């Protein structure tokens, strides 16, 4: 790890990334792509020095409270968070300043901060997003080797459910020839139903590949899935979007299940997470 100095931590759209790089080891990770101009080794995590203080200064200058989001580029609950603790400090800042939070993770480490998540949710809105990729635990260990297994994440979702914290699940990626099956999708959807998730986001049945993450992905395919790399090269060449041949059938199934169980899907889930709510303000009406 190494520290770097930043003047701001929030993007114009209120996105926040405390860390750059990741140690989860997911074989399909788009954040490895060269287009993001990460000038250090991906596993050599860059830490934004004094991130909580920078965040507090920015929030104090905001004219109105909004939802803060984090986790789009780097999971806020990577292993280093146990040592640095910046995510917990940032949550405390967000709670003090009365802002909302929506965070995306693959780690049950999020439960460490359950007390702060509850406090934020009592004032406004806290939404925890969790990525689920495969129902098969053994396959999960190959695709996402250094992070909580799918079952561990689902147990975290249930604890969040019981704590009245809304959750949204990102389904995918669905890697062609590996986990783009009906059994996998049904298994993941059953988990979502059990956890009573508020919404599901799925950009399609497939994955994306570009310079940087393609080379790493192919290296891991050769290591753990012999012969699959050649199928990708023949089928997709250098395409960015690598869609599953089962796309139509599986997306139809996804939409049917979400409708049946009143689960927000895609744009509806995004709109829900973006909407800031002041529960103090709602109480004041009465």
LINJO-V683980 format. One record per residue. N is the residue number from 1. RES is the residue in one letter. PHI is phi in whole degrees, -180 to 180 (NA if undefined). NEAR is the number of other C-alpha atoms within 10 Angstrom. Layout:
BEGIN
N/RES/PHI/NEAR, N/RES/PHI/NEAR
END
This chain:
BEGIN
1/X/NA/12, 2/X/-152/10, 3/X/-94/12, 4/X/-140/10, 5/X/-91/11, 6/X/-132/12, 7/X/-89/12, 8/X/-133/14, 9/X/-125/21, 10/X/-99/19, 11/X/-79/11, 12/X/-57/7, 13/X/-101/10, 14/X/69/14, 15/X/-87/18, 16/X/-135/23, 17/X/-130/20, 18/X/-81/24, 19/X/-120/26, 20/X/-128/21, 21/X/105/21, 22/X/-160/24, 23/X/-118/17, 24/X/-68/21, 25/X/77/16, 26/X/-60/19, 27/X/-72/19, 28/X/-104/23, 29/X/-60/22, 30/X/-69/20, 31/X/-65/19, 32/X/-75/25, 33/X/-60/18, 34/X/-67/13, 35/X/-63/11, 36/X/-85/11, 37/X/54/9, 38/X/-81/14, 39/X/-94/8, 40/X/-142/12, 41/X/-58/13, 42/X/-59/16, 43/X/-84/14, 44/X/-89/13, 45/X/-66/19, 46/X/-89/21, 47/X/-106/22, 48/X/-79/21, 49/X/-58/17, 50/X/60/16, 51/X/-54/23, 52/X/-61/22, 53/X/-67/16, 54/X/-62/17, 55/X/-61/21, 56/X/-62/17, 57/X/-64/13, 58/X/-69/14, 59/X/-66/21, 60/X/-63/11, 61/X/-90/8, 62/X/-74/9, 63/X/-75/7, 64/X/-141/9, 65/X/-83/17, 66/X/-141/21, 67/X/-86/22, 68/X/-96/23, 69/X/-119/23, 70/X/-153/21, 71/X/110/19, 72/X/-67/14, 73/X/-105/20, 74/X/-134/21, 75/X/-59/23, 76/X/-69/28, 77/X/-114/26, 78/X/-66/22, 79/X/-58/16, 80/X/-62/16, 81/X/-60/17, 82/X/-62/13, 83/X/-89/7, 84/X/-82/11, 85/X/74/13, 86/X/-67/23, 87/X/-64/22, 88/X/-64/21, 89/X/-64/17, 90/X/-66/19, 91/X/-62/22, 92/X/-64/19, 93/X/-64/18, 94/X/-61/22, 95/X/-66/22, 96/X/-63/13, 97/X/-87/14, 98/X/77/22, 99/X/-92/24, 100/X/-96/27, 101/X/-142/26, 102/X/-130/21, 103/X/-124/23, 104/X/-117/24, 105/X/-149/25, 106/X/-121/25, 107/X/-119/23, 108/X/-75/20, 109/X/-61/20, 110/X/-57/22, 111/X/-67/14, 112/X/-56/12, 113/X/-103/14, 114/X/-58/16, 115/X/-62/10, 116/X/-72/18, 117/X/-61/26, 118/X/-64/18, 119/X/-64/17, 120/X/-64/24, 121/X/-67/23, 122/X/-73/16, 123/X/-89/18, 124/X/-140/23, 125/X/-141/26, 126/X/-125/29, 127/X/-121/24, 128/X/-100/21, 129/X/-101/25, 130/X/-130/25, 131/X/-88/21, 132/X/-124/24, 133/X/-114/25, 134/X/-145/29, 135/X/-74/21, 136/X/-83/16, 137/X/-66/13, 138/X/-67/12, 139/X/-66/16, 140/X/-57/21, 141/X/-65/17, 142/X/-83/17, 143/X/-79/25, 144/X/-136/20, 145/X/-69/16, 146/X/-115/16, 147/X/-136/23, 148/X/-54/19, 149/X/-70/23, 150/X/-57/27, 151/X/-63/18, 152/X/-65/15, 153/X/-68/22, 154/X/-65/22, 155/X/-62/15, 156/X/-64/20, 157/X/-60/28, 158/X/-69/19, 159/X/-66/15, 160/X/-64/22, 161/X/-56/17, 162/X/-69/12, 163/X/-98/14, 164/X/63/13, 165/X/-99/22, 166/X/-67/21, 167/X/-130/26, 168/X/-130/28, 169/X/-108/26, 170/X/-93/19, 171/X/-94/22, 172/X/129/21, 173/X/-74/21, 174/X/-100/26, 175/X/-80/20, 176/X/-52/21, 177/X/73/14, 178/X/-126/14, 179/X/-130/23, 180/X/-90/23, 181/X/-120/18, 182/X/-65/14, 183/X/-59/13, 184/X/-66/17, 185/X/-62/24, 186/X/-62/16, 187/X/-62/13, 188/X/-67/23, 189/X/-66/22, 190/X/-63/14, 191/X/-61/21, 192/X/-63/25, 193/X/-66/15, 194/X/-60/14, 195/X/-82/19, 196/X/53/19, 197/X/-68/26, 198/X/-76/24, 199/X/-153/24, 200/X/-133/27, 201/X/-119/19, 202/X/-147/18, 203/X/-79/14, 204/X/144/18, 205/X/-97/25, 206/X/164/21, 207/X/-152/19, 208/X/-120/17, 209/X/-141/19, 210/X/-150/16, 211/X/-55/14, 212/X/111/16, 213/X/-86/19, 214/X/-62/20, 215/X/-64/15, 216/X/-66/16, 217/X/-60/20, 218/X/-64/19, 219/X/-61/14, 220/X/-72/18, 221/X/-63/20, 222/X/-61/13, 223/X/-75/11, 224/X/-117/12, 225/X/-134/14, 226/X/-54/10, 227/X/90/11, 228/X/-75/15, 229/X/-57/16, 230/X/-62/14, 231/X/-65/12, 232/X/-63/17, 233/X/-63/12, 234/X/-68/9, 235/X/-80/13, 236/X/-116/14, 237/X/58/11, 238/X/-105/14, 239/X/-64/13, 240/X/-76/13, 241/X/-94/13, 242/X/-117/20, 243/X/-84/19, 244/X/-77/20, 245/X/-66/13, 246/X/-98/14, 247/X/-52/16, 248/X/-61/11, 249/X/-66/11, 250/X/-75/19, 251/X/-67/16, 252/X/-63/10, 253/X/-62/14, 254/X/-58/18, 255/X/-65/15, 256/X/-64/12, 257/X/-67/16, 258/X/-64/18, 259/X/-64/11, 260/X/-64/8, 261/X/-108/13, 262/X/55/14, 263/X/-101/20, 264/X/-63/20, 265/X/-126/19, 266/X/53/15, 267/X/-58/13, 268/X/-63/13, 269/X/-68/18, 270/X/-62/15, 271/X/-62/10, 272/X/-62/14, 273/X/-70/26, 274/X/-79/17, 275/X/-81/11, 276/X/-79/17, 277/X/-128/18, 278/X/-106/18, 279/X/-72/13, 280/X/-65/12, 281/X/-64/11, 282/X/-65/10, 283/X/-66/8, 284/X/-66/8, 285/X/-67/6, 286/X/-105/5
END
